[in-house]
Amino acid sequence: MLERVAVLSDIHGVLPALEAVLDEPEVRAADRIVLTGDVTAGPQPAQVLDLLTALGDRIAWVSGNADRELLEYRRGLRDTIPDPIAPWAAERLRADHLELLARLPRSLSLPLRGLGEVLFCHATPRDDEEVVLVDSRLDRWQEVLSELDADVRTVVLGHTHMPFVRLVHGRLVINPGSVGMPYGRTGAHWALLGPGVELRTTDFDIETAITHVTQDSSYPEITQWADYFLRAQATDADALAAFGPRDGRTDTT
């Protein structure tokens, strides 16, 4: 059984944010680093994948919808991707990157002290694009978690880029937030699990990171992209307004 796990979600190809989190003492000391998807779709996709693969079996991977979309795009299974930076990012990936993305599971389970059997996924256990939020109604949560075994008492997911911890019919649900594209506040957001739950924020020099990303990435709109996402100009209210209708609610106020 593992003692400590660091969870990093939604890195979205932002190397300075990832480097800052990996340099945290608790992350370096963790038994495992679990990535809950959307690693690559961003301004430095190859650099991020190379850094993570160099860490070997310390990393446990889960695929996100953006990782899947990049792979599908490169394999000719789709002509477009909704995220404007994603087609550009897909073209930056080497053959070994694509092979890695093709092997990633949609979910994985690990035993963790204090939390029992923990299921890690990207959006929900059954789908990599479904939306559930901290304020989603209980029957929506029951619906998306209905296929889980009874012994899974903790679920860790990402996708919506907003950190939270809540109980759902006796299960603990954790979203660590986003490392590379935070909504609501700046910094790289992640979680430390075992025996409890800590939502963590790693602060780093945003101005230096923006300079690094804009100089290192050839994405045509990189200046605007880095300014918007690294400064977290999308608020949590903006994100909830955008995501809310996708969790089936009828009242999004």
N, C-alpha and C positions, 0 to 999 in steps of 0.2 A: 504493500500500500504506500502511495506517495505521501510525503509530508507537506510539501509546498509546491504550488503550480502558479506560474505567472501566465496570465491570459492577455494576449494582444489581438485586437480585432481591427479590421478596416484600416490597414496601414496605407493602402492606396498609393503605393509607390513613392512615398515621401521618405527619402533616406535620412535626412537630419533628425526627424522625429523618431524614427526607428532606432537610430544610433543612440539617441538620448535615453530611450527606455532600456535598451540592452545594457547600458552603462550603469543602471541602477543597481546598487549592491544586492537588493532582494531578488532582482531578476537574475543576476549572475549566480546567486546561491540557490535558486529554485531547482527542484528535482527535474522539472520539465517546463518548457515554454510551449504553450498551446496557442496556435493561430486559428482564430475562428473565421477565416475567410476574407475575401476582398483584399488580397495582398498586393496585387500587381497593377490594377487599373489606376495609373497616375503618372507623374512626370519622370520617375526614375525606376521603371519596372525591372529592368535587368539588374541594376545595381542592388536593389532590395532583395531580389531572389538570390543573387550571388552571396550576399552577406548572410542570409538565413541558411542557405544550404551549407555554408562553411561551418555552421554550428553542429552539423551532423545529427545524431539521434537525440540530442537535447530538445530538438524541435518536433512537436506533433502537429500535423497539418490537418486542416479542414478546408474544403473548397467553399468559396462564396459564389454568388451569382455572377459577380464581375469577373472572377477567374474563369468560370465556365464560359462566359460570353467571349472573352478574349480567345480562348481555345477554339470555340466554335467558329469565330470569325476567321482565324488563321487556317482552319481546316475547310473553309468554304461552305460551312453549314448555315451561315447567316451572312447577309450583305451589309447590315448596319448594326450599330449598338447605340442605345439611347444616350449614354454618357458621351459627350463630344470628345473627351480625351482618350476614350477607350480604343477606337480603331488605330490611333497613332501608337498607343502603348502596345497594342497587339503586334504591330510590325517591328517593335524593338526586341521581341523575344526570340531567343535562339531555339534550335531544335531541342536541346536538353531542357530548356525551360518548359517548352510545350509538353515534353514527355512527363515532367514532374507534375504539371497541372492536370494532365490526363489521369494520373494515378491517385489524385487526392480523393479521400472519402467525403461523403456528404455529412457524416457525423462520426464521432468516436466516443467511447466511454472509458473512463479511468477511475479507479478507486482512490479516494482522497480522504486522509484522516480528518475527521470532524464533519465531513460532508457526504460520506458514503460513496455510492456509485454516481458519478457525475457524467451527464451527457453533454457533449460539446457539439454545437451546430452553428450554422450561420444565421439564418432567419428564423426558422422553426424546425423541429425535428423532421417534419415531413416535406418541407419545401424550402428552397434557398431564396425565394423572393417574397414569401408571405410577410405581412406586417403585424406585429404585436407591440404594444407600447406600454409604458408604465401605467397608463390610465385605461388600458383596454378592459372591457367588461369581463367578468369572470366566465361567462358562458363562451366568450370568444377564446379565452385561454384554455378552457376545458376542451373545446373543439380541436385546437391545434396540438394539444398535448395528449389527446385521447388514445393514441396508439402506443404510448410508452409503457414499458413494464412497470409494475407496481414498485419494484425495488429501486427505480430511478427516482431519487428524492431531490436532486439538484439538477437544474438545466442552465447551461451557459450559452448565450447566443449574442449575436451582434446585429449588423445590417442597418440599424437606424441611427447609429453614431451618437447615441445619447445614453450615458451611464445611469443604471438604476439597479436596485435590489428590491424584490417584493415577493410575498407569499402568494401562491396560487393553489387553492385547494390542498394545502399542506406541503406543496413542493416549493422549494426556494428557486427563484428565477433571477439570473444575474446577467446584466449587459454591461461589459466593461467600458463602453464608449469606443471612440475611434482614436487610433494613434495618429493618423495622418490627415484626417478631414473632420475635425471636431465641430459639432454644432453647439452653440450657446456660450462657450468660453474657450480661450486659447489653451495651449498645452497639449501634450500627448497623453491620452487617457487609456488606462489599462486596469487590470484587477489582479490582486494577490489572493490566492485561495489556500486554505488549510492553516489551522483547523476552522477558522472563521472566514469572513469575506471582508476584504479591504478594497474599496474603489480608490484608485490612485491617479494622480496627475503629475506628470513629469514636465516641469517648466524648462524651456530652453530659449536661447536667444532667437527670437522670431526674425529680427532684421537680418542677422547673419544667415539664418536658414533660408530666408527668401532669396538672398543674394546667391547662396550656394545652389539652390534649386534652379534659379533662372539662368545661371551660368552653365550648369551641368546638363540641362534638358534642352532639347531642340524642338520641343512642342511649340508650334507657332504662337499660341496664346498663353505662353507660360507666365508672363508677367502678371496678367490679370488673374490667372488661375491661382498662382501662389499668393497673391495679395488677398484674394477672397477667402481661400480655404485656410491658409496658415494663420491669418488674423481672425478666423472664426466669425466671419461677417454674417453667416447664417445663424440666427438666434434659435434657441430651443423652441420658442413660439412659432417661428417660421417652419421649423421642421415638423412640429406636431400638426400644424395646419396642413402641411403637404402630405404627411403620412396618414393622418387621421382617417380620411375616407377609405383608405385601403385596408383598415382593420374591420370594415363592415359596419361601423357606427353610422347612425343617422344624424346625430347631433355632434358637430365638431367645434362648438363654441366652448 
